[in-house]
Amino acid sequence: MTSSRSGAAAALLLAGLGWLAYANAFDAPFVFDDGVAIERNLQIRTLSPGVVLSPPRDTPVAGRPVVNATLALNHALGGLDPRGYRVANLAFHVACAWLLFELLRRSLRAHGVASPDAVALAAASVFVVHPLASECIGYVSQRSETLMALCLLLVLLGVARCAGAASHRERRNACALAIGACAVGMGTKESMAVAPLVAWLYDASCWSGSLREAWRRRRGLYLGLAATWLLLLALHAGAPRGRSVGFGHGVSVATYLAHQMQMLVTYLARAVWPHPLVLDYGWPLPLAWGDVLPEAALVLLWIALAGLLWWRRPALGFPLVAGLLVLAPSSSFVPIATEVGAERRFYLPLAGLIACAAACAGVALGAAPRAVRRAAVAGVALVVAVFALVTRARNHDYASPETLWRGVVAARPGQPRALLTLGQLLREQGRPDEAEPWIQAALRIHPSYALAEVQLAGLAQDRGDLAGAERHLRRALDLDPRDGEIRTNLGELLARSGRVEEAVAEWRAALSADASLAYAANNLAWVLATHPDARLRDGVEALALARSAALETHALDAGVLDTLAAAEAENGDFAAAVATASRALRRAEADGDAALARAIAARSEEYRQGRKVRWLPSGAGSAAPRAPGVSIVRSGA
């Protein structure tokens, strides 16, 4: 069979295995941070490059415009139906598995290993069904890991093609592939920063014989790859993930590094036997080095063995060393304050681990009797079957968010975010009596957990206890006085209680803390544009605030556009108000918000007749302005 036909057959087999493992995964709802990254992400509701390539800050897509763009394409094709997003995730995963096959067989063939196609296909087959990779399919917004892996593997394929090119044109095209993939990867995830180094190491290990020789032969390629670091620096110049990544978030380097010893051993254990799998490991808690000495010893042994294997047999050791390099940005000393570890971080290192095992087995079995080789094939088939069944079972957890989070709580019983998120989920299902004990448990473990107080406020509000909700929100503010979103929610609650002037004060304070809070600006603008009390109205300021909110939301939020129309009418510009209201109406209809669409249509008719609108409070509890996308409920993520 020719190389191209073999590659096509492998692609079909891997796609089939991927489909068998994940066919029951597509109908599951969005989970965890998918809410902020997809459901409430206005920047994926258009294909305008200026919007799509500016993902919202401090979300899973912050600083990752390529990921945001793929989500926008999914939204354009299927709205918020999770199935299309997961089909895309599976396609990215299968592509990574095929690239693993292609790279491994090229490398094995170059080094004279027997049956390189069979060995590479065995590795790719195990990888495509391995349950540890399931998070990158089920947790939709974390496709960033798969896309980053796809880009890095394409970089390595470009290096391999360049090394084997027979003409200047082939070398030029191969270099273009590598550099282009590297640039795209830099817009996908920060750990892509290691790609130029991994590529150089791959060349030295599998093609050129040494780092010096690789540099001599392909200096231009590596300078081009290194130039993509400038893109990464530009994307993160404004610290789009500044609330969660880096120093100064209350997590010391020593504490974070100690946690990584535990997490790295956990990743290795889950690679061998993937149970239990955990969606959320929580944030770093105080941890002494004396508690992780066994794990630290194992990690050092892992690093030493990888280095020794690379020193003795560079082509065999490269996948292990490359995996460690990929882990380094997120699993070493730079603290990620909101997440101590994540199984998805081991996605590409898992591929390297499997590739290394397969390559070593291929070398060992090269001269083995046929019966032994047949037994090895049967063993691989058994592993693939077992892993596929475990992956299908894991997919069922994603189909039931309650099951998913109860599993996290069982695996990490002292993890307050898991307790809080389970409580929030039960509350959203209309089960407040079951929700409250979980939320209270989170608060007992972490007494300064402001978001637990926010959830308790939500429970109180659901019961009609506005005074109790206010107490909890004020406690949350005592715990985190700089949180403008909590102030925004408190302002809404005060407005519902008929205390509009106090609400205005809270929204002003929220904007002082964070001028980018679109819904605080929106609420304040609505009051200033529509309140019947002339002392509270200020059309000029209302218009400025409404324009600011529209700018922050890229004019994609129907409620914000509705407020802007009201502010334009308050300033006497009825033609502009009619035009803006028309845009708001189209957006509300596109979002399926029939109630808002009817209200906007009625207000639009008022503007056509040259009349301003007035917000008429009708008693406590019904006088709240509209703040689309903001509520007492906030994600625990």
N, C-alpha and C positions, 0 to 999 in steps of 0.2 A: 504494500500500500504506500502511495506517495505521501510525502510530508503534508501536503495540503489536504489530501483526503483523510489522512489520520487526524489532522487538526479539526476538520469538520465533524468527523465521527465523534471525537472527544467532546466537542461543543454540544452535540446532540445528546450524548450520554449524560453530561453534567447538567444540562438543562432539564432532562428527564428526572434525574435524581433530585435536583433542587425542587422541582414541581411536586414530586412524591413526598418530600420532607415537609413542604410548606403549603400544600394545597388546602389545608384546613386553617390557614392563618389569615386569610384575606378579609374575612368578615368582622374581625375584632374591631372594637372602637379605638379611637386615639387614646393614648395613655400619658400620664405624668406631664412632662413639659411639652408634649404635642399641643396642649392647649394654647400656650403662648407662642409656640413656634409655627403653628399651622392655623388652628381655629380662630385665634384672635390676632393673627399676623396680617395686618392690612397690606403689607408690602408684597404679598403674594397674590393679591386680587387684581393685578394688572401685569402686563408683559412689558410695560415701559421700562427700558433699561435704567433710567435714572432713579426709579423707585425700587425695582427688583434688586438692583445691586447695592442698595442701601438698607440692609436688614436692620431690624430693631435692636437696640443696645441691650446688653445684659440678658440675652435670651440664648437658646442653643444655636441660633443661626447668626449671632452677632459676630462681625468680622469674617463671616463666611458667605460671601455673596454668591459663590457658585452653588452652594447648597440651597440658598434661598431661591435662586433662579430655577433649580430643578423642582422645588416645591411649587413655584409659580406656574410652571408648565403643567404639573399635575392638577393644580386648581383650574387652569384654563380648560383642561380636558374633561375633568370630572367633578369640579367643585370641591366639596368637603367630604366626598365619599372615600372612606379609608381604603377601599379595595384597590383603587388605582395607585395610591401611594405605596402600598405594600407590594403590588406587582412590580413597580419600578424598583423598589428596594431589592426584591429577589433578582431582578435582571442585573442590577449592579453586582450582586453577590455572585451570581453565576459567571459573569464576566471576569470577576477577580479569580474565581476558581480556574477558568480557562487560561487566563494569563499565567497563573501558577503552573499549570500543565505545560504551557508553551515554553516558559523560561526554564523549567526544570529539565525538560527533555533536551532543549538546546545545550544546556550546561553539561548534562550527563553524556550526551553524544560527543561533545567536544573533548571529554575526558575518557572516552572509550569504555564507558560503563555498559554492560550488556543490557539489552532490552530497555533502552531509555524511555520509549513511549509507554511501555507497560508500567514502569516504575512511576513515571510522572502522572499517568492516569490514576494509579492507585492513590497517590498523595492528594490529587485534586478531588477525587471522589470522596475520600474521608473528610476533606475540608468542607466541601459543599453541603454535607449533611450534618456536620458537627454541631451539637446543640449550643456550644459556647458562642457560636455566631448568630444564634436566633435573636438576640437583642437588637441586632442591626436590621432585622426585618420587622419584628413586632413593635419596637419602639421607633416609630417612623422617623421622627426628627433626628435620630442618631444615624441616619444614612451618611452623615459627615464622615464617619469612620470608614464606611465601605467606599465612599467616593475618594477619600484620601488614599486608601489602599489601591484603588483602581489606578489613580494617577501615578503613584509611586511604582507600581508594577509596570505601567506603560513606560516610565522613565527607564527602568531596567531593560525592558524589551528594546527600547531605542539604543541603549548601550550595546546589547547583544547583537543587534542588527548592524550597528556601526562597526563592531569588531569583526563581523563576518562579511562586510560589504566587499563586493568585487569591483566597484567602480566609484568614482568621485560622486556621481549623482546619488547612488545608493547611500553612501556615507552622509551626504548632505541631508537627504530625506530622513535618515535615521536620527541624525542630530536634531533636526527640526521636531521630530516626534518627541524626543526626550525633553527638549527645552520647553516645548509647548505644553506637554503634560505636566512638567514641573511648575510652570507658571499657573496653570489651572489648579493644580493641587495646593498652591500657596493660598488660593482663594477658597479653599475647601476646609482645611483644618490646620491649626498651628503646628502640629507635630510633623507636618510635611517639611518643616525646616531642616530635618536631617536628610532629606532626599539627595542633595548633591554629595554628601559624604557617603551615603549608602551606595550610590551609583559608582563612585570612585572605588570604594571597597569591592564592589561586585566585579568591576573591570579587573582590578588587581588579583582577585581571588580566582576568577574563572577564565579570564581571557589573556591578560597581559603578563601575569606572573609576579608583578610587584607593583606597589603604589607608585614608585618612581617611574617605572616603564609605562604604566597607564597614563600618568601625567605627561610623559614625553610624547606618547602617541596621540593623545586626544585632549591636549591642553585647552584648545578652543571650546570643546564641548563642556568641559568642567567650568570654565570661566562663564559660559552661557548659563549653565545651571546655577552657579553661584549668584549670577545677576538677578535671578528671580527672588533672592532674599530681599531685594529692594521693594518688590511688590508686597511681600509679607510685612515689612516694616511700615509701608504706607497704609496698609489696611488696618494696622493696629496702632498707628500713631496717636489716635484719639482714645486709646484704651477702651474699646467697645465692650470688653468683659471686665472692666475695672472693679466691679463690685464683688467679683468672685475669684479672680486669678491674680496672683502676685503677692508681694510682701505687704505687711501692714494691715492685714485683715484679722488679726488676733490669733493666727496659727503660726507657730515658730517653725523654722526650717527643720530643727531637730525632731519636733513632734511629727511633722508631716513625713519626714524621711523614715522615722520609726514605723509609722503606719504603712509605708510602702513596702517594708520588709514583710509584713503580714499579707498585704495584698498580692505581692508578687508570688509568694508561696501559694496563695489561694488560686491565682490564675493557673499556675502549673498543675495544681491538684485538679482543677476543673477541666483542664485540657485532657487529663488522663481519664477522669470519671466526672462527667458534668452534672453533679448533683450535690447539694441543692444550688440552683441558679437563683441569683438575687438581682432584682431590678435596681435597687437603690441601697448603697452601703452607707449613706449618710455623710455627715461632715466629720472632720477630724476632731476627736475628743482627746483630752489629756492622756498621754501614754509615755511611760518611761522606757528607756532603752533596755533596762534589765528585764522587761517583760517580753522582749522580742529577740533575745539573743539566739535561740534555736533557729528562728526564721532568718535572721541576719546571716547566720552561718550557712544555711542552705542557699541563700541568694549569692553569697560569696563563692560557694562551691559551684553554683550554676555559671557564674561569670568566669570562674577559673577554667571550668571544663570547656565552655564555649571558646575561650581564648586559646586553650591548648589545642583543641581540635582545629581551629583556624590556623594555628601556627604549624601543625603537622600536616594537615590536609586542607588547605584554604578553601577549596570548592565545597567540601563537606561542612566546614565550620561556618562559612559565610552566612547561611540562613539564621543560625543562632545568634551570631554577633549582630546581624542586621535587626533581628527582633529586639535585642536589648537596646540598640540605638533608637528604634521607633518608640520604645517605652520611655526612654529617658526624659523627654519634655514633660510628660504628665505624671511620671512615676518615680521621680527622684527628689529634688530638693526645692523646686518652685511650688509653693503651696497653692492648691486649688481649694479654697476655703469652703466651698459648698458641696464638695464631693471628694471623699477620701479615696475612693476607688470605683472602678466601673468595669464590668466584664468586657464591654465593647473595646476597651483600650487594648485588650489582648487579641483583637481580631487579626491584624497582620502578623504579630509575633506567633500566633497560633499557626498560621500558614507556614511560617519559617520553621517552626518546631516540627510540623508534619513533614515538610520537605526534607529537613535534615534526617529525620528518622527513615524516610523512604529512600533517600540517597545512600545512607549507610547500609540499609538492608539490601539495596540493589548491588552495592559493591560486594557485600558478604555473600550474596546468593548467586553471584555471577558464575561461579564454578561449582555450585551445589548440584547434587543429583536432581533429576527431573521431578522425582516424588516430593522432594523438599520444596521445590519451587511451586509445585501444585498445591502443597499444603499452605504455602505462604499466600497464594492467590485466594484460597478458601478462607484463610484467616482474615484477609482484607475484606472479602465479601461479607463475612460475619460482622466485622466491626462497622462497616457501612450500614448494614441492616439494623444493627442495634442502635447506632447513633441516629439513624433516620426515625426509628420508633420513639426514641427519647425526645427528639426534636418535635415530632408531632404531638407528643404529650405536653411538652412545654407550650406549644401554640395554644392549647386549651386554656392555659392560665391567662393569656392575653385576652381571650374571648370573654372572660369574666374579671373585670377590674377588681372586684372584691376578693376573688380567689388570688389574684396576682398580689395584692397588698397584704392579704393575710399570710401569704407565703413569705413576704419580706419581713413581716413582724415576727413570724415564727423563727426565721433564720437570724434576725438581728433584733432580739427582744428589747434591747436597751436603746434603740435608735429612735429618737423623738420624732424625726420627720416622717418616718413610716407610720408611727402611731397617729400623728396628726392627719396625714393624708388618708389613712383608712377612715378616721372619723369624719373628715370632710366628704369622702365618698358616700358614707352612710347618710350623712345629712342631705346631700344632693339627691339621694334616693328616697327622701322623705321618711327617714328613720332616725329622728332626733334623739330618742331615748337610748338607742344603741350607739349613736355617734358620740354623745357627751363623755362617756367613760374613757374612750380612747383619746379624746382631746385633753381631758383632765390628766390622763396618764402622761401624755407628752409634756404637759406643763409641770408636773411633779418632777420629772426627770430633768427638765431644762426650765427652771423657774423664770428665766429671762427671755423666754421664747415669745416674742411679740406676736407672731402669727397665730399662736394658739389662742391668745386673747382675742384676736380678730375673728377666729372661728367661733369662739364662745359668744362674741357679739352677734354673729350671724344666727346662732341658735336662739339667743334671746329675741332677736328681731323676728324670727320665724314665729315665735310664740306671742308676738305682739307686745313684748316687754321692751319698749324703746328706751326706758330709763336704764334697764339692765344692760342693753346693748351699748348705750353711751358710756356706762361705767367701764365696761370691758375695753372699749376703744380708747378711752383715756388712759387706762392702765397700759395698753399697747404703746401709746405715745410716750408714757413715762419710761418704758423700756427702750424705745427707739424713737426719740424725739425728732430725728432727721428724716423719718420716713414720710415723704409727701403723700404717698398713696393712702396711708392710714388717715392722714388729715383730710384727704379728699373724701374718703368714706365717711368720716365723722361729719364733714360738712353736709353730705347727703342726708345723713340721719337727722341732723339738726333741722334741715329744711323740711323733712317729712314731719317733724314735730312742730312746724310753724315758726321756728326760731331762725328766720332768714338772715337777720343781721349777724348772728353768731356764725351761721354757715358761711357767709361771705368772708368773715374774718379767718375762718379755717382754710378756705380756698386760697385766700391771699397768702397765708402762712405756708401752704403747700407749694405755691408757686415761688415763694422766696427760697424754699429749700431746694426746689428743682423746677426751673423755668420750663422744662420740656414736658411737664405733666399736662398732656393735651386735655384730659377730661376735667381737671381742676379749672383750667382756662375756659373750657366749654361751659361748665356749670356757672362760673362767675359771669361770663359773657351773657348767658341766658337771663340771669337775674337783672343785670345792668341794662339789658335791652328790652325786657318785657314786664318788669315788676310794676304794679299799679301805683306804688308809692314813689312820687317824683324824687324824693330824697335819695332813693336807692338807684334810680336810673342814671346812667351816664352813657349815652349813645356812642360817643367818641371812643371811650375806653372799651366799651363792649365790642365795637368793630375791630379794634386792635387785638383784643384777646381772641375773638372768633377767628380772625385771620391767622393768628399764631397757632390756634388749635387745628385749623384746616391744613396749615403747612406741616405741622408735626404728623398729621395723619394722612398726608399726601392727598387730601381732598377725596378720600375713599370711604369716609364714615358718614352715613346718612344723617345721623343725629347732629354731628358737628356742622355739616352743611346746612341743616335746618336752622341751627343757631346763627350761623353766618347770615342766612337770609333774613332772619328776624332783626339782626343788628343793622343790616343794610336798610331795612325798612324803617327802623328807628331813626336812622340818619336821613330819611327822606328819599333814598335812592330805590324807588319801587321797581324800576326796570331791572336793576341788578338783583333785587330780592326775588323777582319772578324767575329770572334765569338761574339763580342759585337754588331756589326751591325746586325747579325742574330737575336739576342734577341730583338733588337730595332724594327726590321721588324715584328717579330711575335707580339710584343706589339701593333705596329701601326695598323696591320691588325685586331687584336682583338678589338681595339678601334674604328675601322671603319674609320680611317683616311687614305683614299686612296692616297691623294696627298703626305703626308709625307712618306707613305710606298714606293711610287715610287722613291722619292728622296733618301731614305735610300738604296733601292736596287741598284740604280745607284752608290752611294758612295761605297757600299760594293764591287761592281765589280772593282772599282778603287783600293781598298785595296788588292784585290786578285792579282792584277797586280803590286803590290808594289809601288803604287803611292799615295801620300798624296792629300788631297783635299784643295782647296783654296776658301775662300769666296771672290767673286768678286763683289764689289759694282758697281752698274750700274746707279748711279745718286741718287739724293735726293729722299727720299720716298721709295726706294726699297732696301736699304742697311741694313735693320734691321736684327739682329740675331733672332733666334727662341727662344721664351720663353713660352713653353706650360703651360697653366694654369694661365698665368699672362697677363693682358691687362690693358688698360686705365680704363675700367669699373671695379669698385669694388662694392661689396655689401654694402648697407647702414647699414647692420646689425652689 
